[in-house]
């Protein structure tokens, strides 16, 4: 797998993992877990934006 595809997959995985933690935290009333999930989701979003910007400059 190329580095670019690997980074994009990593971003998607972080987003998914964060969403699961956030949803689980919300459903059981655990604010700490919900906050960690939000953080991971945002980190994944930022990584995805970075990859999209890199793709724009490649063209």
PAZAPA-4460 file (N, C-alpha, C; in steps of 0.05 Angstrom, whole numbers, plus 32768, in hexadecimal, padded with zeros to 4 digits):
% residues 59
    n_x    n_y    n_z   ca_x   ca_y   ca_z    c_x    c_y    c_z   seq   type   mol
   8011   7FE9   8000   8000   8000   8000   8012   8019   8000     1      X     A
   800B   802C   7FF0   801B   8044   7FEF   8017   8055   8008     2      X     A
   802A   8066   800C   802A   8077   8025   8011   8088   8026     3      X     A
   8009   8093   800F   7FF1   80A4   800E   7FD8   8095   8016     4      X     A
   7FD5   807D   800A   7FBD   806D   8011   7FBE   8064   802E     5      X     A
   7FD6   805F   8038   7FD9   8057   8054   7FD0   806D   8066     6      X     A
   7FD8   8086   8060   7FD1   809D   8070   7FB2   80A2   806F     7      X     A
   7FA7   809F   8058   7F8A   80A3   8055   7F7B   808E   8065     8      X     A
   7F84   8075   8064   7F78   805F   8073   7F7A   8064   8091     9      X     A
   7F91   806E   8099   7F96   8074   80B5   7F83   808A   80BF    10      X     A
   7F7E   809E   80AE   7F6C   80B4   80B4   7F4F   80A9   80B8    11      X     A
   7F47   8098   80A5   7F2C   808C   80A7   7F29   807B   80C0    12      X     A
   7F3E   806C   80C6   7F3E   805A   80DE   7F3B   806B   80F7    13      X     A
   7F4A   8081   80F9   7F49   8093   8110   7F2D   809F   8113    14      X     A
   7F21   80A7   80FC   7F07   80B2   80FD   7EF3   809E   8107    15      X     A
   7EF4   8085   80FD   7EE2   8070   8105   7EE5   8069   8123    16      X     A
   7EFE   8066   812B   7F04   805F   8147   7EF9   8075   815A    17      X     A
   7EFD   808E   8152   7EF4   80A5   8161   7ED6   80A5   8163    18      X     A
   7EC9   80A0   814D   7EAB   80A0   814C   7EA0   808A   815F    19      X     A
   7EAD   8072   815E   7EA4   805D   8170   7EA7   8064   818D    20      X     A
   7EBE   8070   8194   7EC3   8078   81B0   7EAF   808E   81B8    21      X     A
   7EAB   80A1   81A7   7E99   80B7   81AD   7E7D   80AD   81B2    22      X     A
   7E73   809B   81A0   7E59   8090   81A2   7E56   807F   81BB    23      X     A
   7E6A   806E   81C0   7E69   805D   81D8   7E69   806E   81F1    24      X     A
   7E7A   8082   81F2   7E7C   8094   8209   7E61   80A2   820E    25      X     A
   7E55   80AB   81F8   7E3B   80B9   81FB   7E26   80A6   8205    26      X     A
   7E25   808D   81FA   7E10   807B   8202   7E12   8071   821F    27      X     A
   7E2B   806F   8229   7E2E   8065   8245   7E31   807D   8259    28      X     A
   7E32   8095   824E   7E34   80AC   8260   7E50   80B2   8269    29      X     A
   7E64   80A8   825A   7E80   80AC   8262   7E8B   80C4   8252    30      X     A
   7E8C   80DB   825E   7E95   80F3   8250   7EB3   80F2   8248    31      X     A
   7EC3   80E4   8258   7EDF   80E2   8251   7EE3   80D2   8237    32      X     A
   7ED5   80BC   8235   7ED7   80AB   821D   7ECC   80BB   8205    33      X     A
   7EB6   80C9   8209   7EAA   80D9   81F3   7EBE   80EE   81EA    34      X     A
   7ECC   80FB   81FD   7EDF   810F   81F6   7EF7   8104   81E7    35      X     A
   7F01   80ED   81F0   7F17   80E0   81E2   7F0F   80D8   81C5    36      X     A
   7EF6   80CF   81C2   7EEC   80C8   81A8   7EEB   80E0   8196    37      X     A
   7EE1   80F6   81A1   7EE0   810F   8191   7EFC   8117   8188    38      X     A
   7F0F   8115   819A   7F2B   811C   8194   7F36   810B   817D    39      X     A
   7F32   80F1   817F   7F3C   80DF   816A   7F2E   80E5   814F    40      X     A
   7F14   80EB   8150   7F06   80F1   8138   7F11   810B   812B    41      X     A
   7F16   811F   813B   7F21   8138   8131   7F3D   8133   8125    42      X     A
   7F4D   8123   8133   7F68   811D   8129   7F66   810F   810D    43      X     A
   7F53   80FC   810B   7F4F   80EF   80F1   7F46   8102   80DC    44      X     A
   7F34   8114   80E3   7F2B   8129   80D0   7F42   813A   80C6    45      X     A
   7F53   8142   80D9   7F69   8153   80D2   7F7D   8144   80BF    46      X     A
   7F81   812B   80C5   7F93   811B   80B5   7F88   8118   8098    47      X     A
   7F6D   8115   8097   7F61   8112   807D   7F62   812C   806D    48      X     A
   7F5E   8142   807A   7F61   815C   806C   7F7D   8160   8062    49      X     A
   7F91   8159   8072   7FAD   815B   806A   7FB2   814B   8051    50      X     A
   7FA7   8133   8050   7FAB   8122   8038   7F9E   812D   8020    51      X     A
   7F86   8139   8023   7F78   8145   800D   7F87   815D   8002    52      X     A
   7F93   816D   8014   7FA3   8184   800B   7FBB   817A   7FFC    53      X     A
   7FC8   8165   8006   7FE0   815A   7FF8   7FD8   8151   7FDC    54      X     A
   7FC0   8144   7FDA   7FB7   813B   7FC0   7FB2   8152   7FAC    55      X     A
   7FA7   8168   7FB7   7FA2   8180   7FA6   7FBC   818A   7F99    56      X     A
   7FD2   818A   7FA9   7FEB   8195   7F9F   7FF9   8182   7F8C    57      X     A
   7FF2   8169   7F8C   7FFE   8155   7F7B   7FF5   8159   7F5E    58      X     A
   7FDD   8164   7F5B   7FD1   8166   7F40   7FDD   817D   7F31    59      X     A
***
